[in-house]
Amino acid sequence: MTSTRTGGVSRGPYASLNLGAHVADSWECVRENRRRFCEALALPPGRLVIGAQCHSATVRWVSSKNGGQGWLTPEEALPATDGLIAHEEEGLYLGVLTADCLPVLLYDPVRRVYGAIHAGRRGLIQGVLEAALEVFVRFGSNPSDLVAVLGAGIHRERYEVDPASARQFQGRFGGETVSGRRVDLYAAARRVLIAGGVPPGRIGISSLDPAERTDLFYSHRAEGGRTGRMLSLIGPSISIL
C-alpha cells in the first residue's frame, strides 16, 4: 500500500501528510503525520522500519530488534539503506519513502518473506533490485514464487533526463526503456525482475503517476524539488496478492 498526501498537518509544499523526516518539514509535523497514519491503519508504530535512503544498492535483512528504526527515531534509520527484507514471523512493517521513484514491494507466499525497495533511476542503475533478489534467494526463496508490485512512480511521459543519463540508462537496460531523453523506470524494473526469475504474470504495475497527480501525491520533479514524501508499506497484515 502507498499513502497519499492528504489528511496530515504539514503546510506549504509539504501539505499535508508528509511522512518524510529528511525534507525541510518540521519534525513535529512529520511525527504527527506518522501518528495519524499508524492510527488510521491500526499499525503499531514500534513495528515500522525505514532506512536512510540514498539511491544505493544496499538491501538489508531486518528482524524484530529493528522495530521502530527510522520511524520513531529518524536519526536511527538504517544507514545508506534502500531495501528492507524480513520474515513474517518478525512482525515488521517495512517502508520506503518516495516522491517519483518507484516503490517496489515483493512477497514470497511460500517462504513468507517480504520486502520494500526504493528503486529510482540511480538505484536501478546501481542494481538495487538485483541485490534484493539475491537477499531473497540467500534466505531460501525461489524467485519464481515471488509476487512484485511496482507502485506509484513517475511515468516515462513526464520523466525527461539529460542526454548522458538517458544513454547510461539505455546502455544498462536496453533501448525499449528509453524514448529520446525520457526513461521508463517501470520497464527497467520489470526487465530486471524477469531476468532474475520473477514470472511476468506476477508483476503488477501501478497506473498512478505522482507527477501527473500532485493533488494526490508528492512529486519531486513536478514540484521543483521541494515537496514531501509518501510511504509505501508492506507487512504481516498488508497483502499485495
QUIURVEN-V587432 format. One record per residue. OMEGA is omega in whole degrees, 0 to 359 (NA if undefined). Layout:
OMEGA
OMEGA
This chain:
180
177
171
181
185
173
183
185
181
184
178
183
182
182
355
181
176
181
180
180
184
175
187
174
179
179
179
179
181
180
178
177
179
177
180
180
181
180
181
183
182
179
176
184
181
178
178
179
171
180
172
188
182
179
181
174
181
179
185
169
182
181
184
180
179
183
179
182
179
182
178
182
183
182
179
177
179
188
175
185
180
176
180
180
181
174
182
184
178
176
183
172
186
184
170
181
182
171
179
178
180
165
180
179
183
180
174
182
179
180
181
178
181
182
175
187
175
190
171
182
182
179
177
179
178
179
184
180
175
179
179
179
178
179
177
182
181
181
167
181
169
182
181
178
186
169
182
172
175
189
185
179
183
180
185
184
183
182
179
181
179
184
181
179
178
179
179
180
179
179
181
190
177
186
183
180
182
174
187
177
181
183
184
180
182
181
180
181
179
180
180
181
180
178
180
175
178
181
181
181
180
178
178
183
180
175
184
182
180
182
178
185
179
172
185
184
171
177
179
184
184
184
172
175
180
185
181
182
170
176
171
194
172
182
186
182
180
184
173
179
NA
